[in-house]
Amino acid sequence: MGKCQRICPACGRKMKQQFIGLKHCSCGVSWKKDIGYFERTPDMIFSLEHQLINGKRKTFPRISYKSHEKE
């Protein structure tokens, strides 16, 4: 106990953690610590970004998008 369980606002199920600060639900809703709840789209890519802060290495979840341009 003591862990914060995120509940999906769309379907009411518990969300599963992919990275620290990023959780997903099977219905297509996600939650990120700094932006809150949002709906996933097929062109989203979730990854970890590494940064040095005060000499310590920290990781943050990052959302990027596939490019739609064909070369």
Protein Blocks (a to p, Z undefined) as FASTA:
>chain_A
ZZacdddfklopacddfbghiacdfkopacdfklopadddfkbccddddddeehiacddd
ddddddfbdZZ
